[in-house]
């Protein structure tokens, strides 16, 4: 899949608790996998629901944080995730709350997650 890396927004999956914590300290929290890999795991819009279904099954209050790519472009790299066979955006920097344009609820249905309403 080809992504217009200069203009297409990228997305971070976050729980409501993580987003609330970010509102307090100004940074979206990293997870253990981010710390271990040395970058923050992000997705394109097309990848986000599959990522939610694989890694966040059963998580309540899951959000999709939409991040415009241009302001973080110098820290953003698309790299192949061999298990998924696609290039994913990786952020080699902290993600600030001010980088996030909006948060959208993800709703888990019998068929997996679907996009819900903005917060």
C-alpha positions, -999 to +999 in steps of 0.1 A: +000+000+000+013+034-009+010+062+017+014+099+010+038+103+039+040+140+037+003+148+041-016+117+053-023+117+090-010+089+112-028+073+141-020+061+177-043+037+195-047+047+231-070+038+260-091+065+275-069+063+307-038+069+285-054+098+268-065+113+302-030+109+315-016+126+284-040+156+291-023+160+325+014+157+315+013+168+279+027+135+264+010+105+251+024+076+272+047+051+256+041+014+261+066-013+268+069-023+231+076+014+222+104+016+248+119-018+237+118-010+200+130+026+204+101+043+186+064+049+191+042+025+171+017+043+149-007+032+121-022+046+090-060+049+089-062+017+068-040-002+093-056+011+125-086-012+128-066-043+121-040-033+146-068-027+172-083-062+164-049-079+168-035-061+198-064-046+217-091-072+216-114-068+246-099-034+256-127-010+267-126+027+260-101+024+231-094+056+212-078+064+179-057+096+181-053+114+147-020+131+142-012+153+112+020+141+097+035+174+086+044+187+121+061+155+131+075+145+097+112+148+106+107+122+133+084+099+113+097+069+093+076+043+075+092+009+081+082-026+071+065-048+097+074-082+084+046-100+103+020-077+087+037-073+053+032-035+053+051-004+061+040+012+093+047+047+106+071+048+135+077+080+155+113+085+167+102+112+192+077+117+220+041+123+210+028+155+225-009+161+232-006+192+210+004+170+181-030+152+182-057+168+161-086+147+175-095+115+193-121+091+180-138+063+199-133+028+186-163+006+192-158-032+196-186-052+179-190-089+172-169-083+140-141-064+157-135-027+161-152+000+141-147+038+140-170+056+164-176+093+173-150+119+181-145+127+218 
